[in-house]
């Protein structure tokens, strides 16, 4: 079974710099990690490979440093890593990102299953996987918490809903997103780390896609744009209340009433 693992490198924390012109994250200036939700997707892909055989091809779009995330995926068990990196891809929203990823996946070749994390922690939109499935022309199932079986071209899985679980079946090829309840990600083995260190990442730029519509990538291809982004300002002040217990209680009650807490 040939699997596509879509991952993303995200800022380590929300204390990041923002581009004042484009209102996008300056990812090259912030410490970055593999998106935590993608660890569960990587683990599940490796488990499927162990059960049914096949190969795992990890994909990401980002700056050259994003190859580190692909190396981590290969250390966990992915066979190859593909980085889509070009200044023309910068500033992409979820639509342009999904289009670019679809171009890369289609360039690599046929696949049976695309596995993604539930969402990325730097955006929390969970939009890229369903849009990617539409570009690839395959069905999409989200919030999968258990893969029960894969028989021939039929995948049977358990989906987590708001108040219940449901069993779904889907014909392959397909795309799924997985939740953190699906597994416990493994730590890379020494052999895996050595494999990742010695295995090159394939990097593709916009020039590697002659048929790509350049009006659909990057900032110019984004249907949505962030108009204003800011870091919330929090201010904490402390005031000591003195006097007898009765005076302190009365003053505290008055202050709470002024703040409309009581």
N, C-alpha and C positions, 0 to 999 in steps of 0.2 A: 504494500500500500504506500503510495507516494503522498507525503503530507507536506503542506506549506504551513510554517509556523510564523505568524506575523507578530513582531515584537516592537517595542518602542523604548528609546532611551529618554528618561524624564529627569527633571531637576531633582536633586536630593531633598530639597525642602522648598517651601514657597517663598523663601527669602531670596528672590532672584531679581535681576535687573530687567527692566522693560525698555524696549525701544520706544522712545517718545514720538517717533514719526509713524511707525507701522503698528504700534500697540501690540507687538508680539514679543515673546520671551527671547532674551538674548542667551540662547542655549550654550553658546561657546564660552560664556563667562561664568557659568554656574556649575558646581560639582554635579555629576550626573550618575544615575544608576539605571539598571534594567527595571522597567515598570513592574512593581510588585505583582500585579495581576497576571502579568505575562509569565511569571515563574510557574504558575499553576498550569498554564497552557503548554509550556515547554515540558513539564513533567508528564502531563497526560499524553503528549505526542510520543515521548520516549516509552511510556508504558504500552501504548498501542504498537509501537515498533517492536517491542519485546514480545508482545502477544501474537502479532500477525506478520511481522517482518516488514520490509520496505525501507524507505529513506525519508529523512526529514530535511527540508530546505528552509532555513530561517531567512526572513526578509525584514528589512527595516528601511525607513527613509530618514535621512538626517545629515548632519555635518560629518566630516571624516571621523571624528572621535566616536561616533555611534557604532563604529566597528567593534568597540569594546563590548557592547551588548551582544553582538553576534558571536563574539568569542566566548562569552559566558554561556550562550545557548549551545554552542558546539561542545563546550566542556561538560554540559549536562547530557549531551547525547545527539545533538543535531549533526547531520553529515556535512552540510555546506552552509555558508552564510553569504547573503547578497545584500549589498548596501546601495541604495539609490541616493546619490549625493550630487547636488549641483546647485549653484546659486539660483538657477531658474526655478528650482523646487521650493525655495525659501518662502516663508510667509503663508504657506498653504493652509486653508481651512480643511474641515473634514472631507468635503467633496473633492477638492483638488488632491488631497492626500490619498484618498481611496482610488481615484483615477490613476495616479502615478504608480501606486502599488499594484493595481490591476495590470498595468502595462508591463511591469517587471515580472509578475507571476506568469503572464501569458508568454513572455519572451523565454522564460526558462523551460516551459513545456507543460504537458498535461499533468494533472494531479487528481487525487481521489478525495482529499479532505483538506480544508483550510481550518486551522485552529488559531483562535485569538483569545486574549484575555478579555474579561468582561468589559473593562474600560481602562483608560489611562489616567493616572492620578494627577496629571497636570492640566487636564481639561474636564474630566468627568462627564463627557457627553455620551459615550458609548455609541457614537454614530458611525465611525469608520467601518466596523465589520459589516453591518447591514448594507451600507452603500457599496462596499467592496464586493459583496455577494451579488448585488444588482449588476455591477460592471462585468463581473465574471459570468453572469448568467446562470447562477446556481442557487438552490434554496438555502435559506439561512435559519438556524435555530439558535436562540440566545439563552443565556443563563443555564447552561447544562451543568448539572452537579454529579452526573454519573453516566459513563458510557457502558451500557450493559453488554452489547455484543456488536460485532460486525460480521455479517454473513453474506457472502457474495458481494452485492453492491447495496446492501441494506444495512443502515446503521440504526441501532435501537438504543435510546438513551432516556435519561430521567431529567426533567426540566423543573427548576425551582420557580414557583410562582409566588405571589404576594402572600397567599394564605394556604397554599397546598402544593403538592407535587403532581406531575403528570408524566405519563410515558408517551414518548414520541418515536416515530419511525420516519426515516428520510432516505431517499435514494441518493447514492453517491454518483457524481461528485457533489459535495455540499460544503457549506461553511458553518462552523459552530463557534460560539463564545462560551467560555467556561467560568464558573464561579470558584471562589477559594475553598468551597466545601468539597470539591471534587477529589482532592488529594493533598498530600504533604510533599512539597518539592524536596528532592534529594540534594545533597551537597555534591559538587563535582568530585569525581574520583581523581587520583593522581594520573591515571591513564587518560582520563578525559581532558585534564588540564594540559597534558603533554600533546594530545591530539590537537586541541584548540591552538596551542602556541605554535605548532608547526604547520597548521593548515591555513592557507591564505583566504582572505575574504574577497569575493568578487565585487568590484565596484563598478556601477554603471552610472553614467551621466546622461543628460538629455540628448547628447549627440549619439548615444547608443540606441536611440529609438527613432529611426527615420520617419516612422508613421505616426508618431505622437503629435497630438494637437497641442501646440505650444500655448494656445490661448486657454487651455484647461488645466494648466499646472501653475504652481506657485501662487503668489499674491494676485496676479492678474487673472488667474483661473478660479479664484475663490468667490463663491456666491455670497458669502457672508464676510464681514469685516468687523473687528472690534474697534469701536469708536473711542472708547475711553477705558483705561485700566489703571487701577490704583491699589496700593496696599492700605488696608484699613488702619486708621490711627487709633490706638487705644491709650487712654490716659487714666491712671489709677492714682487716687489721692487718699490719704489717711488722716483722720482727725480723731484725736483722743477726747473722750468724754470724761470729765472730772466731776467731783462732788460726791454726795452721799448716794447710796444705792437708789433711793427714791428719786433724787435729782437726775442721776444718770438714766434711769428708766424713762422718766418724763421727757428728757431731752432726746433720747433715742426714738421714742414713740413720735415725737414731733418731727424729727428728721425723716423717719420712714413715711409719715403722712405727707410731708412736703414732696417726697419723691414718688408719691402715689403707690407705694408698696403696700400700705395698709389703709 
